[in-house]
Amino acid sequence: MAVHDVDITGLHLNAPAWHTDGDPVWVSVRPNLRRVHVLAGDILASLGKSRGISGTGRNESEDVQLAAAWLAGHRTTALVLVDVQRLHPRILHSTTKLAADAGVDLWLLHRPPITDIVHRAIRRRSTSIGTLADVPLPSTPASLNCAPPGLPQVPIHDFHVFAAAVRATLPPKEADDVLHALRVGIAAGLQELDHSATPEAGVACLLTELIRSAPAVPELVTGIRAIQVAAWNRDLHVSVDLTQLLNSEERPRIAPADAAPALLAYRQPYRALTWILANHQVGVDEAAHLPISAADPTGTRIATKLGPLTVPGQLVAAVLAQQALRRTAGASPDEPLLPYTAKTLGYSLTDASNDLGLPAHGRVAERHSLAPLAWLKKLGITIRTLP
């Protein structure tokens, strides 16, 4: 870890906002700061963590560990502190240790008036003297691309007459859009089934991935019909009670990728992990016993009894942060990744629903993991082999 001493005499800087993983984090040091825990809380706030939702700092000393873990989880390259002349040398020592634990470079920007004792403390810990031009800046946030228009409302006819009903009920341009989506879905479904261990498992995988992605109703219905056609061509009949599916409490309304920004507002990373596990029907009992080794070192996959779970890109930071916390605690790879009881994990799912409007389950959290076929049956979908 490098510590850089930067004199910004004559300048008054505002810390730019942090936007994305891999970017440096800038934090302005508060006047009269007396505890490193407050600075750690400001680092967490700069990373988008909120005290206004469940899990707020009943134990502020936890903030130091959380700040280091999230800096590592977000793959932050540097921690830039502005107005370091305000820091007491004791707090500067603790901050240097925090940066070392997170594995980030520390940039100390200071300006007069500064006491001799603080200036000596900065010089004693710095490994280089830099200029403002050397200090890394956060990237410019990417402009938001407008989402392409969705499909129009589609008829609810069964799969064998769906295409004919689309042609009969929709204007030509809208019908062409729906039929194109249908053809693409059928082709993708046939390709997936041809590479599956068993056709039934392949169909279940296609259906669960589609439903968990929480598309709009027209896209969901069209995708379901495409999978049904593909399955029929591989001697499987997929029976779908569309009314039950569309009205079921168990049907996800929010895609994991869309939920990620809100979940990352939690200070404790285990809350985001519990939600994504529950979204994939991993019960809280299994979640409480998943070993650290179940999570890939890259944070992109988690092994479960139901098979490997792919973590949405933005939530990878939560997996990495939780792994960092467990390493700090000295846990071995076979110890739990989420060191909490099933009851506590269940409470965190309730909190996510109440705090963020992100239910990951129906009326109650599942205690035991629910296999894809059993979950689909709750939604009104059954898969049968044709005679």
Secondary structure, 3 states (H helix, E strand, C coil): CCEEEEECCCCCCCCCCCCCCCCCEEEECCCCCCCHHHHHHHHHHHCCCCCCCCCCCCCCCHHHHHHHHHHHHCCCCEEEEECHHHCCHHHHHHHHHHHHHHCCEEEEEECCCCCHHHHHHHHHHCCEEECHHHCCCCCCCCCCCCCCCCCCCCCCCCHHHHHHHHHHHCCHHHHHHHHHHHHHHHHHHHHHHHCCCCHHHHHHHHHHHHHHCCCCHHHHHHHHHHHHHHHHCCCEEEEECHHHHHHCCCCCCCCHHHHHHHHCCCCCHHHHHHHHHHHCCCCHHHHHHCEHHHECCCCCEEEECCEEEECCHHHHHHHHHHHHHHHHCCCCCCCECCCCCHHHHHHHHHHHHHHHCCCCCCCCCCCCCCCHHHHHHHCCEEEEECC
